[in-house]
Amino acid sequence: MTSLDRYLTIDDLKQAARRRVPKQFFDYADSGAWTEQTYRANEEDFAKITLRQRVAVNLENRNLGSEMLGQKVSMPVAIAPVGSTGMQSPDGEIKAARAAEKAGIPFTLSTMAICSIEDVAENTSTPFWFQLYVMRDRPFVHRLIDRARAAKCSALVITMDLQILGQRHKDIRNGLLVPPKFTPKFMFEIARKPGWALGMLGTKRRTFRNIHGHVTEATNLQSLTQWTRKQFDLTLNWNDIAWIKERFGGKVIVKGVLDPEDAQRAIAAGADGIIVSNHGGRQLDGAPSTIRVLPEIVDAVGSKTEVFMDGGIRSGQDVIKALALGAKGTFIGRAMNYGLGAGGEAGVTRALDIIRAEMDTSMALMGERDIRNIGPHNVYSNDLVKRQGY
Ligand SMILES: Cc1cc2nc3c(=O)[nH]c(=O)nc-3n(C[C@H](O)[C@H](O)[C@H](O)COP(=O)(O)O)c2cc1C
């Protein structure tokens, strides 16, 4: 038994991360836009779905393995792209990628990661997925796509829901900066989180390394921050998918779809898969939870493409509910982040183990032996599902 085994739930890991990570970085992950209505709804709506219990079924030889985008996965859970993961724990993206590799699931690296594409490629041996923010500086975007291809990334995730940044009050109140500004308040925080501070001193990876050194205007951290802020492309549209896909030369997933019409457009534009996502409630506050809109999106495009979802997944039961409502696979953002903050690579492994064990036990108690058989018959047509005409 390791010390991490005492954490039994993702929420336990969250509380441990709260104790170990400086407040401004913990809050950065644990926040949604404005009133956080959508952030809360992502979690709360899962609790409105009930699972169907079945008994007296032979439960030997159970299988959690599946496929996501033609890739074998040990369970239908991938790591979502999460910016600044390397501020939750030193070299955080490398640690999370390694944990994902060991667990046999896909890891997605964010454009706004602390560790670069090359850092992660050098420290892992399984191809990972890369998430692209389309910037106005097109030569930079071209180079970024080429770097992802050179690193043998096996899919490109194009995020479409961040042409403009949702406001998260906590970040403003905490004066969040990467790397942090050494104000008295932050020095006080560091004194209370010495493990984090020592780890950060021990790594050279403390800025956005996918960008730093790759843009001539961004020579220091201040200019890098200024450059990034003006760079998210307001003109991004469905026509951009084609040239991005052609340049990358591999499969592309469109992330940030919350509407059936957009799902259809994404497919018409060439997407090989979509992620039903509201960015973890960090963008449009007031938008519906992802689990709520999932069934209608699956109805619209599920026969033509792989529909994945993220947002609010904090347990194996949540994964099963998403699969029951039609998702081919799921992504986790905060559940990974909390594990990382609580215990680095081993903490991410712990988060994945918790979710895996919960999935296995729940699946069995539902009388199912194979995760690929989970479907609408495994949940009750409750309010949430009925309103979507499911
Ligand atoms: C701290 C944080 C940073 C994020 N950064 C990115 C990012 O750089 N790119 C992106 O496409 N999505 C980003 N997301 C959204 C996640 O990919 C994912 O959609 C979301 O976390 C899913 O919700 P969950 O955290 O409840 O699992 C971020 C989410 C969080 C919590």
The ligand as an SDF file (V2000), in Angstrom:
LIG
                    3D

 31 33  0  0  0  0  0  0  0  0999 V2000
   -7.1230   24.1210  -15.7750 C   0  0  0  0  0  0  0  0  0  0  0  0
   -7.6930   23.7710  -17.1100 C   0  0  0  0  0  0  0  0  0  0  0  0
   -7.0020   24.1550  -18.2650 C   0  0  0  0  0  0  0  0  0  0  0  0
   -7.5070   23.7960  -19.5060 C   0  0  0  0  0  0  0  0  0  0  0  0
   -6.7860   24.0920  -20.6350 N   0  0  0  0  0  0  0  0  0  0  0  0
   -7.2240   23.6720  -21.8470 C   0  0  0  0  0  0  0  0  0  0  0  0
   -6.4210   23.8640  -23.0060 C   0  0  0  0  0  0  0  0  0  0  0  0
   -5.3150   24.3800  -22.9440 O   0  0  0  0  0  0  0  0  0  0  0  0
   -6.9390   23.4370  -24.1870 N   0  0  0  0  0  0  0  0  0  0  0  0
   -8.1670   22.8400  -24.2930 C   0  0  0  0  0  0  0  0  0  0  0  0
   -8.5940   22.4890  -25.3870 O   0  0  0  0  0  0  0  0  0  0  0  0
   -8.9180   22.6310  -23.2000 N   0  0  0  0  0  0  0  0  0  0  0  0
   -8.4670   23.0130  -21.9870 C   0  0  0  0  0  0  0  0  0  0  0  0
   -9.2260   22.7620  -20.8680 N   0  0  0  0  0  0  0  0  0  0  0  0
  -10.4840   22.0200  -21.0020 C   0  0  0  0  0  0  0  0  0  0  0  0
  -10.2350   20.5150  -20.8990 C   0  0  0  0  0  0  0  0  0  0  0  0
   -9.5980   20.0220  -22.0400 O   0  0  0  0  0  0  0  0  0  0  0  0
  -11.5500   19.7420  -20.7390 C   0  0  0  0  0  0  0  0  0  0  0  0
  -12.4350   20.1490  -21.7440 O   0  0  0  0  0  0  0  0  0  0  0  0
  -12.1970   19.9500  -19.3670 C   0  0  0  0  0  0  0  0  0  0  0  0
  -11.2200   19.9930  -18.3710 O   0  0  0  0  0  0  0  0  0  0  0  0
  -13.1740   18.8150  -19.0790 C   0  0  0  0  0  0  0  0  0  0  0  0
  -13.8270   19.0160  -17.8680 O   0  0  0  0  0  0  0  0  0  0  0  0
  -13.3520   18.3670  -16.4710 P   0  0  0  0  0  0  0  0  0  0  0  0
  -12.1760   19.1830  -16.0210 O   0  0  0  0  0  0  0  0  0  0  0  0
  -14.5330   18.5350  -15.6120 O   0  0  0  0  0  0  0  0  0  0  0  0
  -12.9500   16.9410  -16.7310 O   0  0  0  0  0  0  0  0  0  0  0  0
   -8.7280   23.0980  -19.6060 C   0  0  0  0  0  0  0  0  0  0  0  0
   -9.4080   22.7320  -18.4450 C   0  0  0  0  0  0  0  0  0  0  0  0
   -8.8950   23.0490  -17.2130 C   0  0  0  0  0  0  0  0  0  0  0  0
   -9.6220   22.6100  -15.9820 C   0  0  0  0  0  0  0  0  0  0  0  0
  1  2  1  0
  2  3  1  0
  2 30  2  0
  3  4  2  0
  4  5  1  0
  4 28  1  0
  5  6  2  0
  6  7  1  0
  6 13  1  0
  7  8  2  0
  7  9  1  0
  9 10  1  0
 10 11  2  0
 10 12  1  0
 12 13  2  0
 13 14  1  0
 14 15  1  0
 14 28  1  0
 15 16  1  0
 16 17  1  0
 16 18  1  0
 18 19  1  0
 18 20  1  0
 20 21  1  0
 20 22  1  0
 22 23  1  0
 23 24  1  0
 24 25  2  0
 24 26  1  0
 24 27  1  0
 28 29  2  0
 29 30  1  0
 30 31  1  0
M  END
$$$$
